[in-house]
Amino acid sequence: MATPRITKVFAAVNIGSFRVSAMIAGLSETGEMVVLGSGHRAAQGIKRGYVTDMQAATHSVRDAIERAEKMANVDIQKVWIGCSGAGLASTTARVEVEVGGRRIEQDDIEHLLVAGREVIQPDGRTVLHAQPAHYTLDGAHGVPNPKGLHAERLAVDIHVMLADGAPVRNIREAVQNAHLDVEAVVGSPVAAGHACLTPEERELGVALVEFGAEVTTVSVYAAGMLLGMQVIQYGSGDITDAIASAFGIRRYQAERLKCMSGSAIASPADHREMIPVNAPGDPEGGPVARHADDKNRIPRAELISVITQQLGFFTEEVGKALKAMGFVGQTGQQVVLTGGGAQLPGLADYAQAALGRPVRIGSPPTMLGLPPGHATPSSSTLVGLVLFAAADPVDIRAIGPAFAPSGSYKGMNLLIRLWRAVKDYF
């Protein structure tokens, strides 16, 4: 099968606390997304979504993007960045204008979006993106594109993603130091939502829980838009640390035990199963785990007990966040778990029992050229970034100042201004 011709290329870098990942994808002439290359490396200089060592973080970004470039055989200048830390917060704003019953033109929509810039109140924080979510015509909600329709009043709901200014500047600088231009910094819940949630779920109401290595983001979608989010300073890496502390072993050993033998659901056979702490090839004379036998093996039941104790704290915090955002009742049903921590076996069943809601694991959609290692919940944000970029999102801050003129009007400019005034008010 011949490879489809690529018309446009997008590159994304997800700066996580556990690893930095890069992906290069192309939009084919048939409108299909094709993954051209990807790469990742262990994150350095990143702690709970914040840059703590500029030089190390830059090296991680440069290494990941170079691996992706080598696989794709292209050179990248601009990237979209995923961000899960930096004090992320989400809010919505609404603006409405009179139309007077006439047909809505593109100028009316731009006029509305320009007016929407005035209602954004960042309160000293940085606006990452401000997108029109959906329009309302005379009380009819969820209109995707009002152009060509008649209405008395036209309104738009705007989703605004905010972050702390200094941490975002650090993230940008780490990427720019790797000789890359930053197209945009995107909040990870927005990117992961593009990869894991269906339009129907976003319309009916769904909670997206991105269980990362050191940060968990809980976001709520309804009526087709992101309504709110909270960040929990806890991740799957904290489970690894708890295992290392409980058995007195190294972190890499604890991570391997969690990934290879861990589970969120206990079984009767766990008490009889002994699992080795050391893997083949580990250096001799390493630490002997607490409660281990003479072969340095521990009961699987004790490992799962440590994991479920930590998951109890995790689901409790997620439940508090959902309640604080009003995700209750008939509208608060479906929960989607994604992120690297969501790959723990049995987690969906455990979370469903703890939260009292249906829970499924969210993975990115199948794309041509997507490696099996990236078709997992751990890559939801990365894949979502390229999908978000290809969707060509509208940011109201980029709308031209057609309705905020400066200077005087003369000649043809005066006639254009008069024509717009007549159209707006009569």
N, C-alpha and C positions, 0 to 999 in steps of 0.2 A: 504494500500500500504506500503510495507516494505521500511524502510529508506535505501538508498544506502550506501554501505561500503565506508568510507572515507579513502583515501590513503595519503593525505597531508593536513595540517592545516595552514591557514594564518590568521594573526591578523593585524588590522589597527586601527590607532588613528588619527582622524582629529581634529587638534587644531584650532578651530575657535574663533572668538571674541565674539560670542553670546553663543555658547555651545561647549563642548568637547564631541565628539562621538567616540565610539569604536565598532568594529565589528569583529567577529570571523567567518570565513567561511572555508569550507573544499572542497577539490577536490575529487569527487567520482571516483570510478573505471571506470565509463562510461564517465568520462571527464566533468561531470556537476558540476557547483559550487552550494554548499548548504550552506545557512546561518545557523550557529549553535547557535549564540547568539549575542546580541547587547545591548548597553547601552549608555546613555548619561546623562549629567548633565550641569547645567549652568556654563559657563566659568568664571573663576576667575583668576586674575593675567595676563590677556591677553588683549592687547589694539591694535587694527588695525593690528593683526597678529604678534605682538611683545610681548615677555614675559616681563611684568613689575613687577611681584611679583613671585619670584621663588617658594616659599613655597605654595602659593595659586594655582599656575599653576600645580605644582606636585600633589597636593591634587585632583584637578579636573581630571587629567589624571588617577590617581590611582582609584578614585571612578568610573569613566566611564568603565575602563577595568575590575574592579571587578564585576560590574553588568553584563557585557558581559560574563565573566568567569562563573559566577553563572548560567546564563541561558544555556550556552553551556556545563557546567559540565566538563570543562577542565582548566588546568593551562597554562598560556601563558608566554613564556620567551622573545620572539622577536616580534617586531611590525614594521610595515611600517607607517611612519608619513606623514601626509599631511600638507603642508605649503602654506599659501597664502600671507604672509607678508615677512619680512626679505629682502626687496629690490629685489624681484624676477626680473629676466631679462632672455630673451631667445635669442639665436643666433644660426647660422648654420655655419658649416665648411665643406669644400670639399677637398678630397685628391684623387689622381689618380696615378696608377702605370702601367708600361708596362707589358703585359702578353706574347706578341709575337705570338698570334694566336693559342696557344695550349689550351688544356682543363684546366679549372680552378679547382683547388683542394682546400681542406679545408685549407691547409697551405698558399695558396695564399690569401685567405680571411683574415686569421689571420695576415698575413704580412701587408695587407692593413690597417687593424684596428689598429695595433701597430703603423704604420706610421701616422695614424690619431691622435694619442695622441700628436704628435709634432706640429700639426696645431692649437690646442686649445690654445687660448690666454685669460685666465681669467682676466688679468689686476688686479691682487691682490684680486680678489673675489673668493668665494668658488664655486667649480663645484659640483652641486647636482647630476646630471647624464649626461652622454654623450653617446647617443645611435645612432647606425647606423639606419637611416630612410629608405633609399632605395639605391640600387646600379644602376650603369649605365654601360652598355657594348657598347663600340664603338658608343656612342651617343644615344643608346636605353635606355630611362629612366624608372624608376619604376620597376626594376627587384627585386623581393622579396628575391630570393636566387640564386646567380650565379653559385653555385657549379655544375660541370658537363657540363657547357656551354663553348664554345670556344669564344675567343675575342682577339683583339689586345691590347686594353686598358681596365682596370677595375677601376671604380671610385665609391666612396661612399659619400653620403651626411650625415653628422653627426649633430644631434640636441643636443645642449648643453644648459642646464638650470643652470643659475648662481644665486647666492644670496650673500648677505653680510655675512661675516664670523662670526662676534660676535653674531648677532641675531640667526643664525642657531645653534651655540654652546649653546646658552641659551635654545633653543627648545629641543635640544638633552639632555641637562642636566636635564631639567624638567622631561623628560621621564625616563632617567636613574635613577633619584632620586626616581622614583616610582617602582624601582627594575625591570626594563625592559631593554632589549638590543635593540638598534636601528638597524634594518635591513637596512633602507635607509630613507632619507628625500626626499619626492617627491613633486615637484611643483604642486599645485592644478589644474592648467589648463591641465596638462598631465593626471592626474587622472580623472578629470571631463570629459575630452575628451574621455577617454576609456568607460565611462558610458553612455554618451549622444549622441555621434556622430557615424554615420554609416561609414564603410569604403568608401562608395561611396561619402559621403559628404566630408570626409577628402581628397579624391582624386580630386573632382571637385572644391573645394574651399568653405570654410565656416568660419564664425566668431563665436567664442564661448564667450559669456559674462556671467561670473559667478558673480551674484549679491548677495554678501554676506552681513553680518550684518554691517561691518565697512569698508570692502575692496571690490572693484570690480576689477576683472581681465578680460582683453579683449585680446583674443588670436586669431590668424589667422592661419588656416590650409589650405594647398594646396599641390597637388602632393603627398598626403599621409603623410605629415609631418607637424609639428608645425614650422611655419616660423618666427613668431614674437609675442611678447606680450607686453602689457603695464598694469601697475597697477594704478588704480584710488583710491585715498584715500577718498572714499565715499561709503556708503552702506545703506541698508534699515533701519538701526538704526538711521541714520540721518533724515529719514522721521519721525520716531517715535519722535525724539527730536523736530522736527519742529511742530508736532501736540501738544506736551506737552507745548511748548512755546506759540503757538498761542492761546491756550485755558486756559493756566494757570493751568494745571492739572499735576498729577504725571506721571512718565514714564510708569509704569505698566498699568495705565489707558489708556494712549495714545497708547501703544502697542496693548491692547485689542480692542480699537476702530478701529485701522488700520486693524487688522486681521479679526474682526467680521463684520465691516460695511464699511471698506474702499474699494475703487475701483479706477482704473485708467481711467475709462470712466464715465462721468456724464450722468444722465438721467433726463427728465423733472419732474419726481416724487420726485427727491431729495429735492426740496425746501419745499415740504409738509411733508416730513418724519422727525420726531424728534427721535433722538437716545439717550438713557440714557448714561450718563457718568459713573455712578456707577453701578456695577454689583451686583446681589443678593449676600449677605454675606459680602459686603464691609463694613468697619467700618463706623459708623455714624459720621456725623460732618466733613466729608472730604471737600476738596476744591470745591467751586462752580465754574463751568467753565464760562469763558467769553462768552457772548451772549447766555447763557443758560436760559431756562424758569424756572418757580417756582418749577419744578420737576427735575431740574438739567439735562435737555436734550438739545441737540444742533441740529441745522439743519444738516442733512446729506450732503446737498449741500456745507456747509462751510468746513466740513471735507474733502470732495473730492477736493475742491478748494486748500486746503493746500497741499494735496498729489500730485495733478497734477502740482502745482508750483515747487515742489521738483523734480518731474519726468522730468520736462523740463530741469532742470540743469543736471540731470543724463544722459538723452539721448544726450544732447549737448556735454558732455564730452566723451561719448562713440563714438559719431560721429567724434570728433576730433581725438580720438585714432585710429579709423579705417582708417581715411584719412591719418594719419601719417604713418601707416603701409602699405599703398598702396592698401587697400581693396576697390577698385573702379572698375567701368566698368563692363564688362561681368563676370570677375572672382570674383567680390565683390557683391554677391547676397544674399545667405542665411545667416541669423543670428539666432543663437540658444541661448536662454536665460535660464539660470539655476541658482541654488543657492536659498537660503531661500527667498530672495526678489522677485524671479520670481513667487512666489505663489500668489502675489497680483492679484485679479481678473481684467481682462481686460488689463493686462500689455502688452501682445503680440500685441493686436490691437493698443494700444497707441504707442508702440515702432515702429511698422510697419509704422504708419503714420509719426512719427517724423524722422525716419531714411530713409524712402523711399525704404525699402527693405523688402522682405518676412521675417517674424519672427515667430518662433515657440518656445514653451516651451520644454526644454529638461529634461527628467526624467530618472532615472536609469532603466536598463532592469529588467524584471521579473526574479526572481531567487527563487528556492525552499527554503522555510523557511524565506523569506524576510518579515519582519513585515510591515503592511500597513503604519505605521508611517515613515518607511524608503524608501518606494516606491514613494518618492516625490522629487522635485528638490532640497530641502534642504539637501538631503543625496547623491547627485550625486558624490561629491568628496570622501565620505566615501566608497560607493560601488565601485567607480572607483579604489580606492586604492587596494582592495582585487582582483579585476580583473587584475590590473596592476601587482600585485605580482604573481598571478597564471600564467600570460603570460610568466613568467621567462625572463624578459627583459635582453638584452645584454648591458653591460656597457663596453666601449672600455678600460676603465682604469683597468678592471679586467682580460683582456686578458694576458695570461702568456708571460713573456719576451723571447719567443722562438727565436725572431729575434734581440734581443739586448744582445748578450752573453757577458760574462766577463770571463777573465782568458784564459788559453791556451787550445788548442785542442789536444788530444792524443788518440791513439787507435781508438776504435769504434766511439768516438765523432768526430774525425777528418774525418772519412769516411762519417758520416752523414752530416757534414758541407760541404764537397766536393760535395756530391750528391745533396744537396739543391742548391749549387752554380751553378752546371751544369744545373739543372732543371730551375733555374731562368733566366739564361742568354743565354741558347742555345735552 
